[in-house]
Amino acid sequence: MAAAAAVAALGRSLSAALRLPRARPGLPGMALNLYHKNLPKVETLPQVKFLHTTVSRRGLEEFFDDPGNWGEKSVKSGDSWNIKQLRGKSSEDLHKLWYVLLKEKNMLLTLEQESKRQRKPMPSPERLEKVETSMKNIDLVVREREIALRLLQTGHEKPVPGEWRNDFLGRTFWYSYKEWPIPWHLNKKHKKKRFYYLPHVNHFIRLRLEKALRKRARQQSLERTRRKVLERKFPDVAVKSQSQ
Amino acid sequence: MEMTKLDIRNYLERIYNVPVAAVRTRIQYGANNKRNHRNQRVKKPDYKVAYVQLGQGQTFQFPNLFPEKEQDAETRSFDDFRDKYMEKEKQKEEGDPRRGGVPDWFGL
């Protein structure tokens, strides 16, 4: 009996007639297709209203794509946002765009998981990469602005002060200061760390340098041979670049 | 994976406008039994599962994201071509019809 009651409760909380979701909500004061810059203008289907007994589930419907796209083999989408395009936007616009992209990413991830479950190919998975690069670019732009503001206000680039240090292997790295409850000369574990190297390490520094130089020379020669091959295959393009 | 019940509740309520009544989470352990070609164990990643109970009498049915749609002319023609090719291959494999399906291994 208890099990039946529990199952009934479960059914009540989960079951519903299949509702056709409506068009995607746009945030106020914004163009609807903000997340993909060059999205082709799609005609919206006529709104078909079904009887709702619940509050508008605009929320959970946002985890899924436009229902017209369900079952399609591929969905058209524009390019990702470039850093140059984003630098011209205001901070409020970037904030809104970030959340639009976040919701889009959640939608694509649910689609990916569902396609794995149904063992079907996900329609146009390149959308995920585009969204991720757009979000990364927004992050970069915001960081740049933050650094610029900090430079103007305090004169420091980095939020946390630090310095260049050598480790016991002779490598140079940026050590950023941390907040400690006790000074470093009372910290036993910290005193075991060596921020200097002994003279016998110079030999290995030299070897590392040679390795890096060899790698760089290899990359440059590879680039040169690739360019020569291309010039041989497409001589007309090579002549144009030389004349320019 | 680091999202707590409170985080999930706030996320859904503020970003998606979904009223949440209760959230329960658990961590699903990913198995480490499979082995690769080097006999090293390959781990499936662990992940967190959240069970969210919607509030205010809301209901939700997970939609069918891959409904059957009618194929376009290209895929239909390709399927026809493929079926015809398979038929031809089968006909080639069949032997003399007068032998009544008996393989050629048997003499006479």
Interface residues (C-beta under 8 A of the other chain):
Chain A: S13 L14 S15 A16 A17 L18 R19 P21 T54 V55 R57 R58 G59 L60 E62 F63 F64 D65 P67 W70 G71 E72 Y99 L102 K103 L111 E114 S115 Q118 K120
Chain B: L12 I15 Y16 N17 V18 P19 Q53 L54 Q56 G57 Q58 T59 F60 Q61 P63 N64 L65 F66 P67 E68 K69
